[in-house]
Amino acid sequence: MSRRQPLSARTALGRSPALKEPRLLGNWVLWLEQRPQEKGRTTALIRPWGQPDIAPQELTAAPTNLRCRIHEYGGGPLAASARGDQLQLIWVDDNDRCLWQQTWRGLLAPKPTVLTAISAPTRLTAPGSGSLGGGVIDLQRQRWVGVLERDGLDHLVSVALDQSDQEPRVLHTAADFAGYPAISADGQQLAWVEWQQPAMPWDASELHAASIDAQGQLGNHRTLAGSHPSAAQCISVFQPLWQPDGTLVAAEDSSGWWNLMRRASPGDASAHDADHGWERLWPMQAETAMPQWVFGMRTTAWDGTHLLAAICAEGRWQLTRLSSDGTASPVHQPFDDLADLDADAGRAVAIASSNSIGQGLLELDLHNGTWWHTPATEAVLEPGAISTAEPLWFEGANGQRTHAWYYPPSAGESSEAPLLVKSHSGPTAMARRGLNLGIQFWTSRGWGVVDVNYGGSTGFGRAYRERLNDGWGVVDVQDCAAAATTLVQAGKAHPERIAIEGGSAGGFTTLACLCFTDVFRVGACRYAVSDLSALATETHRFEARYLDTLVGQWPQEQSRYQERSPLQHADRIRCPVIFFQGLQDKVVVPEQTERMAAALRAKGIPVDVQTFADEGHGFRDSEVKVQVLEATEAFFRHHLGL
């Protein structure tokens, strides 16, 4: 029987863990699970590959919390290796920000179900060493190689696995930022990505490589691809991947799309021959990369015979096998929202969802096409009760064709239906199509929802991404307003019942929509940017120059910052707004929300502000998430008279 009653906030958000960064280790699959019911604590789970009926074993019990805080957004807190019967894990523990290790045995047991710890967790680095993460294990030299953020720079460092409370050893200091280190199969080469302000890594970045000598030092440092931000053509690179024969693979977007390229002998390169020797065998108008907000993202893997890639076209992801003759063939499976791909020996794993199946661990046997999908939580909606995303193409800013996902009310479309417009964060991100119970919460209550891929979103090529250059606060605003207007004109929403919500950059777009259009009647903002000038001068290192591209150079274009800041135009907002803010937020400091709310109150606008003492930028605690959703719905219902 289809569930027709409204979905509760607690059912939608209170118990769904986030799965991340799966990897194959022989006959086992390992992954991370972020648990909102444990205030967002992240732990490592493992079980035999292809046996979803076996309960996973937790390897890092509470209070251990696997979390990297490099660049504030983190990612990549765990490195793992399998050697014979032993599993070795190296992780960053958020409790002390140090690197830890532990070893288990049992990988080769005849009927494996559980591993046995053969050592207690050992702390490898001393407290106060700096922010660590995004690392890999150098098996030959028994060390961890990763990134250290300290003193305003990123460093590639090594940490020996046989010492305690040590200082990381610096191998290379980047000019600014670095990430995604990858060691070749023979252990003789290291590749990584670097970028410099004012560029973000998806604007301009470089693929670097170096040889590793007998003492573990780096030599013959060269730049293999990509660009400096001052180049005539800016190029972004993503995820270096070594194949067993020493071939190096990476994605780059010189064609206007993040496509894969490969290089047979990167070790023969001179220090200044970027872009020479590469083959681009798989050109396509589709994306094989994501914006590098965090470490640990993977869209490409080697399955033992072929290159395997997750490829995004018009907002949908497809798993594809790429052959050395330039052919590309789809790997048939029913999921079109994919992330964190890994593969080995004819097997693959990824985090996958579809419009009707929630996020879960996808395991594929690439030889016979068999697959298993283990959802993070049990299904709470029957297929007939799910509002299915429909692609909505409409004329957005500057008359350009723009994309959104539209979810009709579960009870059926109506010109009387309220509409919620969602503005995703980033703004360099994308509205994805996988089952989102937060959206189903609204559609089950008679709302339509439109999740807008406004200009600047990823997944549609570099030109689409660059629509927002110099246009943040204009292009995104016009696109969100146009999406709503398109649905009203189509008889799918009531013009006096349109709400908008967003977090972070999406919160800025929400406030700007309320300031500079007359389409919306109520808004909700989570940790929202309200003052562009303050963001340009107060935010953290990773995004310190982000607005140079999105708005204009600071302080030369200060007037433009003032023109687009909702805080400077609070008198133009005529509708109620609810704010949610974490008091530990270092990206959008709480004072921004306080100033914006005070400005609206001074004009007599109904305002509600809810703060959370232990939350930062992005809420992790399930109780907080539930409270935010319930409060938003009650606020909207009250002020729209529903």
C-alpha positions, 0 to 999 in steps of 0.5 A: 500500500502506498504511503499517502500521509505526510512524511514526518521530518524525523522520518525524512531526516532523523535517521538517514546516515550519509555513506561516503568513500567506499573502496574495494580491498580484496574480497572486502568492501570498506566505507564511511558512514556519517551518523546524524543520530550521533551528532554527525560522527563518522565511522568506518564499516566493512563487510565481505564484498557482494554479501549485503545480507552480512551485517557490516562490522564497525572498525572505529567505534565511538568516540572515534570520529573520522573527519578532516577539516582541511579547507574547512570542508575536509573530506578524505579522512581515511586511508586503507591498504590490504597486505595479505591477510592484514588490513591497515587503516590510517585516519584523522580523528576529529577529537584531537585532529591527529592521525591514527592507525590500527591493523586487523587480520582476517582478510583471507579467511575461508569464510570471512565475516569479521576481522580481528584487531591485532593492534590498538589504535595508535596516534601517529602525529602530535597534537597541534601539527596542523590540519591533515587529510586527503592521504594515501598509504605508501606501502613500500616505505610504510608511511602515510602521504597526504596534505597538511594545511598549516601557516596559510599553505598546503604541504605534501607530507609523510608520516611514518607508520612506526612512530608515535606523536611525530611531526609530519615530514614536509615533502613539498610545499605548494604555492597555495593549495594542494590535494589528491595525491596518488602513488603509482603502482610501482611506488616510484611516482607521485601525482597531485593537484595544485591551484592558486588564488584567486582561482578555485580548483574548478577554475584553474588547477595544475596536475603535478608529478614527481619521482620518489627517490630511495630516501622517500624524497620527491625529485624531477618535479614537473607540471603535466597539465592544467593551467595557472589562473593567469593563463590565456585559457584557464583549465581545471584538472581532477583526480589523477589515477595511475594504471598498473602499467604506469599510465596516468589518467586525469580529467581536464576541461580544455574542451569545455567539458571535464573529459578524461585523458591519459599519458603513457610515460609521465615520468619522461616529462620535462618540468615545462611540457604541460599538455604534451604527450596526452591522449584524449580518447573519449571526447564527449559533451558530458562531465567526468569530474566534480567540483573539488570542494572536498578531498576523497571524491572519485569518478574514475577507477581501474577495474583490472581490464578497463577504465571505469568512469562515472559520467554526468550528462544533463544532470544524470550520472551513468557508469561507463566502461572506456576502452583503449581504442576510444570506445565507451560502453555503458555499464547497465545498472538502474542508478543515475546518481553516482559518486565515490567510484572504486573498482578492482579485479572486475568489481566496482563499488559506488554510492548510488541512488535513483529517483525512487531508491535512496542513497546506498552502497552499490556493488557490481560484478562487471563480468556478469552484470550482477549488482547489489544495492544496500540502502543506507536506511530501509525504504519509508515510501512505496514507489507509488507515493514518491514524487518523481523528478521531472527535468524542467528546461526553461529560459533563464538569465540572459535568455539562456536554456537552464535546467531544474528538477521539478517534483510535483505534489504527491496528490497531483498538480494544481494551479492552487499548489504551493511551490518551494524553490530550492537554491543549492549551495556552492554556488558551484554545485548541482541539484542531483536527482537521487531520492531526497526524503527532505524533498518528499517531505514537502511533496507529501504535504501538497507542495511542488518543489523545483530544485534549480540548476541555476547558471554556475551549476556543474554537470552541464559543461564549463560554459554553463558553470561560467555563466555565474562569473561576475554574475552571482546575485544576478544570474542565479536570482533570475534563474530561480525566479524564472523557474518559479514563473515557468511553473506558475504559467504552466498552471502548476503553482499558485503565484501567492504561495511561492517559497524559497529556501537555501543554505550557505551560497543558496541562502545568499541566493534566497535573500537576493531573490527576496530583495531583487524580485517580487516572485517569492512570498516567504523564505528560509535561510541556513547559514546564509551569506547576506553581506558580500563585503564581509564575506570577502574579508572575513571568510576562511582561506579556501574561499578567500578569493572566490568572490573575485570570480563570482562578483569582481575583484575586491576591493576594486569592485566594492560598489558591486559588492554593495549593490548585490548584498541583501544586507544593504537592501534589507528595505526591499524585502517585504516578506517573512524570513526564517534564519538558521545559524550554527555558532561554530561557523567559520565560513559564514560567521554568525554575525552576518545572520545577526546583522541581516535579521536585525535589519529586517526587524528594524523594517517591521518584517516578521523574522525568526532566528534559530541558532545552534551552539555546536553546529558549524557550516552545514548541520550534522546533528539529526536533531538539529536537521529535524528541528530546522525542517519542522520549523521551516514548514511551520513558518511557511504554513503560517505566513502563507496561510496554508 
